[in-house]
Amino acid sequence: MIKQKIIWTVLKLFFYLKREGFSGAMHRVQRKFIPEPRYSTWYKKNGVFKRKGSWNIREIHKLNRNIDIIFLEDNISKKTISKLDKQIYKPRGIYSNMYAGGGEYILLVQGNVDFEIDALYEFYQRIRENPAADIIYCDHDIEYSRPVFKPDFNYDLLLSYNYIGNVVLIRRKQLDFIRVQQQDKANIYEIIFQLIEIGANIDHIPIVLYHDMQECTKENTIIKGIIRDHLIRMGYNISISNGIVEGTFRVRYKLLSEPMVSIIIPNMDHIGDLKKCLNSVIQKQKYKNYEIIIVENNSVEGKTFEYYKYLLKTFENVRVLHWKKEFNYSTINNYAVKNAKGRYVLLLNNDVELIGENVLAEMVGVCSRKDVGAVGAKLYYSDRTIQHAGIIVGYGGIAGHAFLNCDGNINGYMGRINCCQNYSAVTAACMLVKKGIYEAVGGMDTSYKVAFNDVDFCLKIVNKGLRIVYTPFAEAYHYESKTRGADDNYKKMKRFNQEIDLFRSKWGKYISDGDPAYNPNLTLYKWDFSLKK
């Protein structure tokens, strides 16, 4: 037994070396012995102390002073003003009226904040790097202790709450499109939504440039009104309620009708799991306009086919297709989609059990938006730990599930387990996609027989300019890979490594650039959004 464990450990080490390289494999070893860094320690190593070396003082004195600072509230501390006086890149002017000054850009500030000494310098440098940017925001922390490392522009997370924060740089000419009636009612959250509506280019600086000394709060009714008015202007019929996390919100998209959903379930034996899966759809879901397509793939048990006969006899909206070749998840789903009648397709594993009665309604509502290509659900293991809450490209050197194995009752970093938001990918274990989009991107790449087919598929959708949305309001249990089994023998590991190589060759730049739904200050070798060591 001990000998087998040693052999298996050595095999895993070789696997991690192959998948993640030497540094990635060493990370897996180190994290068992080296504790997570405290933010205070991390800040000293990565904050303004480290950035001083990149300042060109002579160049700074020659820079145009084209940034005005606008304070939207009156409760600004003397300390904040004194910090602005010490900025290495001086503002053109400091005002309390949004339309005052004459700089090309304005830095809007709401609430009581304490700036880093190079804050304006970093904003100016980003303007030079990306002159097309109309809005620029940055990372921050709360009272020098709680870091908020944000994703790049994340529309659905912004609909959940103002993750962008209380400091944002805006191109002055954009003010012509902002409808603020009274200066004392101006709100960064509302201004950002108005600029989104005219197609503003939004950029993000992943550096802590200010410290919130007092969290800026607005009444829920005001924030709900901002979100509601924005979505109504965008043409959506919606309702808004409080979210799971305090201070966050849930948007429900009302459907005038129920478009047909084709639910595709590959299956090989394991009818106990299949029954549980089907019952969670047929007996529980309020949304009724669907068809179920079971793709039979090399079952051998007689009771499986007896169950198929029962389903076909009992339910008019159930079909069984037969795929007699070897298991290839991509090929099987592509085959089923060609035979699907629905406007939407729900890819569903046979070992998934939907929780509650509104999973289909929630996913179809979100996917009905014209800017959305696919929607994923919040999945739990049987012990209620997280199996899926979105996918981060770059995790473990390739891609992995956000918050994997975390307690299903926690909200996670920035509340992201329980907020609707955009990711680069979601798992196809429970993924809703418009059939037209599925076909437009060429379906799933059949080179990925088992792994990474869903990530590759989602990235193709993203490349079409559409959003991938994760919603925590569609929940399910995923008993994961019971039919197929684990990748625990040489043949399966060889296939898995081939799929890794294929994914890297195709999406290597996406991995190296960093997932826009993540943040470069966070580690890629744990799934809980820990600080990078």
ChimeraX attribute file (.defattr): number of C-alpha atoms within 10 A of each C-alpha:
attribute: neighborCount
match mode: 1-to-1
recipient: residues
	/A:1	6
	/A:2	7
	/A:3	8
	/A:4	9
	/A:5	10
	/A:6	11
	/A:7	12
	/A:8	13
	/A:9	12
	/A:10	12
	/A:11	14
	/A:12	15
	/A:13	17
	/A:14	15
	/A:15	17
	/A:16	19
	/A:17	15
	/A:18	16
	/A:19	20
	/A:20	21
	/A:21	14
	/A:22	13
	/A:23	12
	/A:24	19
	/A:25	21
	/A:26	14
	/A:27	18
	/A:28	16
	/A:29	12
	/A:30	11
	/A:31	13
	/A:32	8
	/A:33	8
	/A:34	10
	/A:35	9
	/A:36	12
	/A:37	13
	/A:38	11
	/A:39	16
	/A:40	13
	/A:41	10
	/A:42	15
	/A:43	17
	/A:44	11
	/A:45	12
	/A:46	14
	/A:47	16
	/A:48	17
	/A:49	10
	/A:50	11
	/A:51	12
	/A:52	12
	/A:53	8
	/A:54	7
	/A:55	13
	/A:56	9
	/A:57	11
	/A:58	8
	/A:59	8
	/A:60	15
	/A:61	12
	/A:62	9
	/A:63	12
	/A:64	13
	/A:65	17
	/A:66	16
	/A:67	26
	/A:68	25
	/A:69	25
	/A:70	22
	/A:71	20
	/A:72	22
	/A:73	17
	/A:74	11
	/A:75	10
	/A:76	16
	/A:77	13
	/A:78	9
	/A:79	13
	/A:80	15
	/A:81	14
	/A:82	12
	/A:83	14
	/A:84	22
	/A:85	13
	/A:86	13
	/A:87	16
	/A:88	17
	/A:89	24
	/A:90	20
	/A:91	20
	/A:92	17
	/A:93	16
	/A:94	17
	/A:95	15
	/A:96	17
	/A:97	15
	/A:98	20
	/A:99	13
	/A:100	14
	/A:101	20
	/A:102	13
	/A:103	19
	/A:104	14
	/A:105	23
	/A:106	29
	/A:107	25
	/A:108	20
	/A:109	21
	/A:110	23
	/A:111	20
	/A:112	21
	/A:113	26
	/A:114	24
	/A:115	23
	/A:116	22
	/A:117	19
	/A:118	21
	/A:119	19
	/A:120	23
	/A:121	20
	/A:122	19
	/A:123	22
	/A:124	22
	/A:125	11
	/A:126	16
	/A:127	19
	/A:128	11
	/A:129	10
	/A:130	13
	/A:131	12
	/A:132	13
	/A:133	18
	/A:134	21
	/A:135	23
	/A:136	22
	/A:137	24
	/A:138	26
	/A:139	23
	/A:140	27
	/A:141	19
	/A:142	16
	/A:143	15
	/A:144	16
	/A:145	13
	/A:146	13
	/A:147	19
	/A:148	21
	/A:149	24
	/A:150	27
	/A:151	22
	/A:152	19
	/A:153	19
	/A:154	19
	/A:155	15
	/A:156	19
	/A:157	24
	/A:158	21
	/A:159	25
	/A:160	25
	/A:161	23
	/A:162	16
	/A:163	19
	/A:164	24
	/A:165	21
	/A:166	24
	/A:167	25
	/A:168	20
	/A:169	26
	/A:170	24
	/A:171	20
	/A:172	20
	/A:173	13
	/A:174	16
	/A:175	16
	/A:176	8
	/A:177	12
	/A:178	15
	/A:179	11
	/A:180	14
	/A:181	8
	/A:182	7
	/A:183	13
	/A:184	13
	/A:185	11
	/A:186	18
	/A:187	19
	/A:188	19
	/A:189	20
	/A:190	22
	/A:191	18
	/A:192	19
	/A:193	21
	/A:194	21
	/A:195	19
	/A:196	16
	/A:197	13
	/A:198	10
	/A:199	10
	/A:200	18
	/A:201	15
	/A:202	19
	/A:203	19
	/A:204	20
	/A:205	18
	/A:206	18
	/A:207	21
	/A:208	23
	/A:209	24
	/A:210	22
	/A:211	23
	/A:212	22
	/A:213	16
	/A:214	12
	/A:215	15
	/A:216	12
	/A:217	9
	/A:218	10
	/A:219	8
	/A:220	14
	/A:221	10
	/A:222	11
	/A:223	21
	/A:224	22
	/A:225	13
	/A:226	18
	/A:227	23
	/A:228	19
	/A:229	16
	/A:230	18
	/A:231	19
	/A:232	11
	/A:233	12
	/A:234	10
	/A:235	10
	/A:236	17
	/A:237	14
	/A:238	15
	/A:239	14
	/A:240	15
	/A:241	13
	/A:242	15
	/A:243	18
	/A:244	16
	/A:245	19
	/A:246	10
	/A:247	16
	/A:248	23
	/A:249	23
	/A:250	22
	/A:251	22
	/A:252	18
	/A:253	21
	/A:254	16
	/A:255	15
	/A:256	7
	/A:257	7
	/A:258	13
	/A:259	16
	/A:260	18
	/A:261	25
	/A:262	26
	/A:263	25
	/A:264	25
	/A:265	26
	/A:266	26
	/A:267	25
	/A:268	19
	/A:269	20
	/A:270	16
	/A:271	19
	/A:272	11
	/A:273	19
	/A:274	23
	/A:275	15
	/A:276	15
	/A:277	22
	/A:278	19
	/A:279	14
	/A:280	19
	/A:281	24
	/A:282	15
	/A:283	9
	/A:284	16
	/A:285	17
	/A:286	14
	/A:287	19
	/A:288	15
	/A:289	14
	/A:290	23
	/A:291	20
	/A:292	21
	/A:293	21
	/A:294	22
	/A:295	21
	/A:296	20
	/A:297	19
	/A:298	15
	/A:299	14
	/A:300	10
	/A:301	12
	/A:302	9
	/A:303	13
	/A:304	18
	/A:305	15
	/A:306	10
	/A:307	15
	/A:308	17
	/A:309	12
	/A:310	10
	/A:311	16
	/A:312	13
	/A:313	10
	/A:314	10
	/A:315	12
	/A:316	10
	/A:317	13
	/A:318	17
	/A:319	15
	/A:320	19
	/A:321	15
	/A:322	15
	/A:323	18
	/A:324	12
	/A:325	10
	/A:326	11
	/A:327	17
	/A:328	17
	/A:329	20
	/A:330	21
	/A:331	20
	/A:332	25
	/A:333	21
	/A:334	18
	/A:335	15
	/A:336	24
	/A:337	23
	/A:338	11
	/A:339	12
	/A:340	20
	/A:341	15
	/A:342	19
	/A:343	14
	/A:344	25
	/A:345	28
	/A:346	28
	/A:347	23
	/A:348	22
	/A:349	25
	/A:350	30
	/A:351	25
	/A:352	25
	/A:353	25
	/A:354	25
	/A:355	19
	/A:356	16
	/A:357	18
	/A:358	18
	/A:359	24
	/A:360	21
	/A:361	20
	/A:362	22
	/A:363	26
	/A:364	27
	/A:365	18
	/A:366	25
	/A:367	23
	/A:368	20
	/A:369	13
	/A:370	9
	/A:371	12
	/A:372	20
	/A:373	25
	/A:374	32
	/A:375	33
	/A:376	32
	/A:377	28
	/A:378	25
	/A:379	29
	/A:380	26
	/A:381	18
	/A:382	13
	/A:383	11
	/A:384	16
	/A:385	18
	/A:386	24
	/A:387	25
	/A:388	30
	/A:389	28
	/A:390	31
	/A:391	27
	/A:392	26
	/A:393	27
	/A:394	23
	/A:395	22
	/A:396	21
	/A:397	22
	/A:398	20
	/A:399	19
	/A:400	24
	/A:401	20
	/A:402	26
	/A:403	25
	/A:404	21
	/A:405	17
	/A:406	19
	/A:407	15
	/A:408	21
	/A:409	11
	/A:410	14
	/A:411	17
	/A:412	18
	/A:413	15
	/A:414	15
	/A:415	18
	/A:416	21
	/A:417	27
	/A:418	25
	/A:419	27
	/A:420	28
	/A:421	23
	/A:422	26
	/A:423	29
	/A:424	23
	/A:425	32
	/A:426	31
	/A:427	27
	/A:428	23
	/A:429	22
	/A:430	28
	/A:431	22
	/A:432	27
	/A:433	26
	/A:434	21
	/A:435	22
	/A:436	14
	/A:437	19
	/A:438	21
	/A:439	13
	/A:440	12
	/A:441	16
	/A:442	11
	/A:443	22
	/A:444	24
	/A:445	17
	/A:446	15
	/A:447	17
	/A:448	22
	/A:449	19
	/A:450	18
	/A:451	19
	/A:452	25
	/A:453	21
	/A:454	22
	/A:455	22
	/A:456	19
	/A:457	22
	/A:458	28
	/A:459	22
	/A:460	21
	/A:461	24
	/A:462	18
	/A:463	10
	/A:464	13
	/A:465	12
	/A:466	17
	/A:467	27
	/A:468	25
	/A:469	29
	/A:470	33
	/A:471	24
	/A:472	25
	/A:473	21
	/A:474	22
	/A:475	23
	/A:476	25
	/A:477	22
	/A:478	25
	/A:479	19
	/A:480	18
	/A:481	14
	/A:482	13
	/A:483	17
	/A:484	11
	/A:485	9
	/A:486	11
	/A:487	14
	/A:488	10
	/A:489	8
	/A:490	10
	/A:491	10
	/A:492	14
	/A:493	16
	/A:494	13
	/A:495	16
	/A:496	20
	/A:497	16
	/A:498	16
	/A:499	19
	/A:500	21
	/A:501	15
	/A:502	15
	/A:503	21
	/A:504	18
	/A:505	10
	/A:506	12
	/A:507	15
	/A:508	15
	/A:509	10
	/A:510	14
	/A:511	18
	/A:512	13
	/A:513	10
	/A:514	16
	/A:515	20
	/A:516	19
	/A:517	20
	/A:518	23
	/A:519	22
	/A:520	17
	/A:521	19
	/A:522	17
	/A:523	19
	/A:524	26
	/A:525	21
	/A:526	19
	/A:527	19
	/A:528	18
	/A:529	20
	/A:530	15
	/A:531	19
	/A:532	15
	/A:533	15
